[in-house]
Amino acid sequence: MTGHLRLISWCLFLAALFAVGCSSGSISNNLAYATSTGYLSAHAGSHQIQIEPSGTSNVFLTQTVNFSSGTDTTILAFNFSSSPESLVLVDDNSAPPSGDAKLRLVNVAPSLGPTDVYVVAPGTDINTVSPTITDLAFGASSSYQNLTAGSYEIIYAFAGQKSIAIDSGSLSFSSGQIRSFVGLNGQSGGFTDALLPDVN
């Protein structure tokens, strides 16, 4: 019996790319910053995931994960390379209600800290609205949000302020889509974001 595993690299200032392995064999080589392996099959049971800089045998991060049959799991390696962390998320890829998309919000930007998240119509002035999610902690994810299919703008602001750190611009979500939006540090400073295509 199998489940599905996806691993994503968001560790800053690592001199090399990642090589990823688990107790049942290698998963990926040369996984660059802000990239994903995509979903891969994994046998149900306990696995030890190890990440190391490519071309070395120095283990950078170790995470033990228990996979259940029929489930989808995302593992995010994040933070500065001097203090790496991992976030294990069980993905709910069940279909949203008819006419809706489903969105999960993730904060792995170490320079941002906790954030207020706005999911609004494009061009909305966030000074005129309340956050969709308040105080989303660093290294945390939200529950899934059901959205009527259409266009949205996702904004991460410093918690308790209206000062914008991350602004997605206009994003289009179609009926049946499931997406994970991730706020992270930029490799050259500032902030950036990534939209993971979970389903459809």
C-alpha angles and dihedrals in degrees: 000000000000143000131190129260130195123183125196128190119221102149112131128222097015107150095219140031122267132266111198128199140165136198091272096050144290118330103185144345127213098013102179128212114289093010132119136216090221118228114321129184116257128182115246115260139057119330133178113222116203127188124195136167109270114264094026138084094217107122108226100182135005125197128176112211131182111214121203122207114266096014131119119222131189121199117195119197105202150153128061115324089244090064108023121187136180132218118202115203127186104216121223101210095165113129118273120232115291111285093017138104124210124228133189121192123213130188116202098145106122094194092053102054115186114001141197109228125210123194102187145148110285113275096021115152103232089208086074098051140052121245119271087219123018124213100355101190126233108265094023140106133211127236115264116283120212111222129187105245110267143080124322140170119221117207129184112199129182107271114271092009138084092228108125120225101167128024119179096195116218114339125185121220121191128206111278096018121132118199139175115210114203128196114204144157117275116244091235097039136286121053138298138176143221132206113211117208100222098167131003 
